[in-house]
Amino acid sequence: MSILNVENLSHGFGDRAIFNNVSFRLLKGEHIGLIGANGEGKSTFMNIITGKLMPDEGTVEWSKNVRVGYLDQHTALEKGMSIRDVLSSAFDFLYEMENRMNKICEHLGDADEDEMNTLMEELGTIQDLLTMHDFYMIDSKVEEIGRALGLLEIGLDKDVTDLSGGQRTKVLLGKLLLEKPDILLLDEPTNYLDAEHIEWLKRYLNEYENAFILISHDIPFLNSVVNLIYHMDNQELGRYVGDYDKFQEVYAMKKSQLEAAYNKQQKEISDLKDFVARNKARVATRNMAMSRQKKLDKMDMIELASEKPKPEFNFKFSRTPGRYIFQTSDLVIGYDEALSSPLNLEMERGQKIALVGANGIGKTTLLKSILGLIKPLSGSVELGENLSIGYFEQEMDQSVRTTCIEEIWNEFPSYSQYEVRSALAKCGLTTKHIESLVRVLSGGEQAKVRLCKLINRETNILLLDEPTNHLDVDAKEELKRALKEYKGSILMVCHEPEFYEGLATDVWDCTEWTTKIW
């Protein structure tokens, strides 16, 4: 049975086309991985099918009474709302029923007999629905999901705007699971999640009986939960049965066959044109030449998709620093309360360290404390000599109103326009991306703009906070290669073992010193 039908969908932003005549069908129980390079329109597609965005052309039709749950990578949480408030909002439709029930009860005293019978019937229906949906067990359900996702230890009354990226993702995921929708739409759910909760989500999705559509660049995760791949590429949507590895195998074969057919056709075209040119002026062969020209005119031309620009990251190295990058003395990090026991850490020149551990235990806070962006609660950090520091933050400021060109120019005012455009192009951004406002780009494209700033500045120590979030497969592979070749030191927060393995010289497990283990 079809849950969702998308027919002849076309959409674009300005003169930049995203989809061209795309059709899609979702059947009950399908577990779909939606993949494609950064900026191909995966999140835009989700926004169109959920009604957040109107397509330029085409239709989106859901089957009746389908409840859709959407985990959006850009969802904003309002200040003043607690974790409990957000989780409980999953049951808003039940609270609305309760309000209706209360209004009916208030109105019963004024109703005549016929009206009272109608109201009593409605009241009974509402009470049955509330009981069926476990309305009177909402608090225990909220606590149950809070426990499963490690939110109880944070405190369900904590303001959601005080949470880390991973904690926010857990809250939104918890709300979604409490809603028990008929279909899940998940946009990069593993971003900011630690290894323990990625495993938990993997088990949940494997046991999930309903359909879901999952956007992810985490290949091991994709392979473990999906049975269908939809590939967004060059404004089209291709369907492949199986996991990501099977898709790659079939896609490579199709690409090879298309190239062979294209080369064969190009040779045929060349031969026909040559024959026409040599014979159209001669009376004896003119008819044969005209026949071949007609064949040329009617030929369905095979077109090869234009190759996507692949990013090229090469970090510039400044002068050699002193032996120690930093040393801490009884450092206690945190904001209102301590996130760590007293830390006596040191990092030497040449080390490439991965910081690992659960969300919210202070990995980002440690980076910011070393940089001096946050004052320690006690103790001190001593930076080494001759440091040239490069810092990659977890999130980009969404209030930024500049174009990509302006962002780089502001950072490197001496660059010519050609140098700015070349720098952005090397990071895998096309001309249309380069001239766009940064805030309208996808998460992966925004990350490439920030990496562009980092690779064009001379550094000898890089502090990277979740650098792989939102990046597509090609960009991740290229970033890993560039970081392995980088002559400086690296201190990096990362939840992807396949990324830091073979790159990191040391792995620091931050659960060993945190005061916030969950």
Buried (B, 14 or more C-beta within 10 A) or exposed (E): EEBBBBBEBBBBEEEBBBBBEBEBEBEEEBBBBBBBBBBBBBBBBBBBBBEEEEBEEBEBEBBEEBEBBBBBBEEEBEEEBBBBBBBBEBBEEBBEBBEEBEEBEEEEEEBEEEEBEEBEEEBEEBBEBBEEBEBEEBEEBBBBBBEBBBBBEBEBEBBBEEBBBBBBBBBBBBBBBBBEBBBBBBBBBBBBBBBBBBEBBBEBBEEBEBBBBBBBBBBBBBBBBBEBBBBBBBBBBBEBEBBBEBBBEBBEEEEEEBEEEBEEBEEEBEEBEEBBEEBBEEEEBEEBBEEBBEEBEEEEEEEEEEEBBEBEBEBBBBEEBEEBBBBBBEBBBBEEEBBBEBBEBBBBBBBBBBBBBBBBBBBBBBBBBBBEEBEBBEBEBEBBEEBBBBBBBBBBEEEBEBBBBBBBBEBBEEBEEEBBBEBBBBBBBBEEBBBBEBBEBBBBBBBBBBBBBBBBBEBBBBBBBBBBBBBBBBBBBBBBBBBEEBEBBBBBBBBBEEBBEEBBEEEBEBBEBBBBEB
